[in-house]
Amino acid sequence: QVQLVESGGGLVQAGGSLRLSCTASGRTFSTYTMAWFRQVPGKEREFVAAFSWSVIISSTYYADSVKGRFTISRDSAKNTVYLQMNSLKPEDTAVYYCSARRAPYTPRSLAYDYWGQGTQVTVSS
């Protein structure tokens, strides 16, 4: 079993920055993906960014809406993935969820096995 704990959400003005953290505990695997999704009330959960790795390669993936503004990174020693969010916009307001799967990247939320509790990000105009 894998547990994911997120932190770092909050309230920020448009144009500001926040950094989200997601720390994984429990079993780890040689091929793995950790991703961030976000959701607003009444809408489906939306893919934001992912960090996928195996024994020989790692890759990052981004939704078009956040490319150039968000950066996902991983600290393997801490089992933690970060989402650095810059130039935030009011439309980035959502609950952000960390997720993980024991397989290569996919943007489909239903394909992820493990989820954190979510952290609220609010961007004021």
N, C-alpha and C positions, 0 to 999 in steps of 0.2 A: 504494500500500500504506500501511497505517496501523499504527503500533506503539503499544501501550498499556503503561504501566509504573505499577504500583500500589505504594503504600507506606502505612505507618501502622498495620498490624495489631499485635496483641500480646495480653498477658494483663491483664485488669482484673477487679476485683471487681464483683459485682452492684450496680447503682445508679451505677456509674461511667460515664465517657465515653471515647470514642476518636474520632479523625478519620482517615478514609482519604482518600488522594489518588490520582488517576489522571491521568497526563499523556500526552497524545496527540502523536505526531509523524508526519510524512509528509503525505499529501494531506488536505485538509479540504474540506468541501462546504457549500453554502448551506443545505441542509436536512439535519439531523443529529440523532441521538439517542445520548447516552451513558448507560449504565445500570449499576447494580450488581445482581449476582445473588449468591446464596450457596448453598453445598452442604455437606451433611454426608454421611458415608459411608453408602451404602445408600439414599440418597434422591435424588430428582431435583433438578436445579438450580432454585432458587426466586427469583423476581423480588423485589427489595427496593425499588428506587427508580430513577427515570429523569429526565433533563433533556433536553428536546427543543427544538430551535430551528430557525427559518427566518429569512429576511431581515426578516420583519415581526413575529414573535411568538416567545415562548419559554414553555414550560410545564414544570411538574414533576408527577411521578406517584409514588405510594407504595403499597406493599402495606399492607393493613389492619393487619397485625401490627406495623408500625413507625410508623404514622401518629401524629403528636404526639410521637414520640421521636427520629426521624431527620430530618435535613434535608439535601437535596442542593442543591448550588450550583455555579456555574461561574465561573471567571476566564478570560475569553476571551483576554486578553493573554498568559496563560501556557498556554493550551490545556489547562487542568486542570479536572477536576471533583472536588468534594469530597463526602464523605459524613460529616456530623457525626452521631455516634451517642451519644445521651444516655440515661440511665436504662436502661442495659443489663441484660439478663436472661440467665440461663444458657442459655435456649433460643435466644439470638442467636449462640451459639457455632457457628462454621462457617468454611469457607474462603470468602472474599469475592472475587468476580471482577468486574473492570471490563470492560465491553463497549461496542461502538459499531456503529452501522449508518447508512447513507446514506439514511435515510428517516424518516418520522414514527414516533412511539412505538408500541411493542407490548410486552406483557409476555412474549411467547413467546421463550424463549432461542434456539431454533433459527433465529429470524429475524435474529439478530445476526451480523455478518460478522467482527468483530474481537474478540479477547479478550486480556486480560492474563494473567499467570502465576498470579495468585491470591495472597492474603495471609490468613494465619490470624488469626482473632479468637477468643479464648477468654475466656469470662466465668465466673468462679468464684462459687459460692454462699456 
